[in-house]
């Protein structure tokens, strides 16, 4: 088996159906399988999707395992040499799978992804550099938004669109469409399921980086990522704060963790003033 595509469905049966329909139009000649893990939707998702896509392997996880837990569940039921963690709210082009796989095999990528597009066709930033304290500081204090700064100090979250027009070796890639060698996924023991959602991709790439595995961003092919189909902006903000705290507790020293919390609180306070969004009250308390 060349490729296993793993998709987590959580109350997004129509969105997942659109994703599966786009996969069915792929022009690749790979020996592949599609594994859909339903994360306890309890809305008839599996029956709905089975009738429309009988060639897909469907599994009920028995509850909401989160993004990491759901993908680990799917991995154990897959057999591909590469696995592709693919969000349900993505729409592929006919050449996406074929081109991505050819490039990953050619470059001997351990982890890879491709260009993400918004629904209007504009480039959607994804990934960046591993979150050391300087990069978190630059992010929380808006330093990385200043002209030219990002050229000298690559950001934790890269938002410069021109960055994504060339092939890159970032520190981490978003879990939206993360292609991973099966051997690497197994050796790293999968995603850390102690992170329910948001940050598990960063943590996984951090561990891969520590072991010298290659991470590749390819500027082509592309796919459309609708975004927030099974989550929320509130969930993303709070989830990222939780994820970073967990990463620092797991991988960094106590003093670095203390500084991280101070930076997150400062960033939440500034954002509350600037954006006047009450979510940053919650983020401040969480930090």
Secondary structure, 3 states (H helix, E strand, C coil): CCEEEEEEECCCHHHHHHHHHHHHCCCCCCCEEEEEEECCCCCCHHHHHHHHCCCCEEEECCCCCHHHHHHHHHHCCCCCCEEEEECCCEEECCCHHHHHHHHHHHHCCCEEEEEEECCCCCEECCCECCCCHHHHHHHHCCHHHCCCHHHHCCCCCCCCHHHHHCCECCCECCCCEEEEEHHHHHHCCCCCCCCCCCCHHHHHHHHHHHCCCCEEEEEEEEEEECCCCCCCHHHHHHHHHHHHHHHHHHHCCHHHHHHHHHHHHHHHHHHHHHHCCCHHHHHHHHC
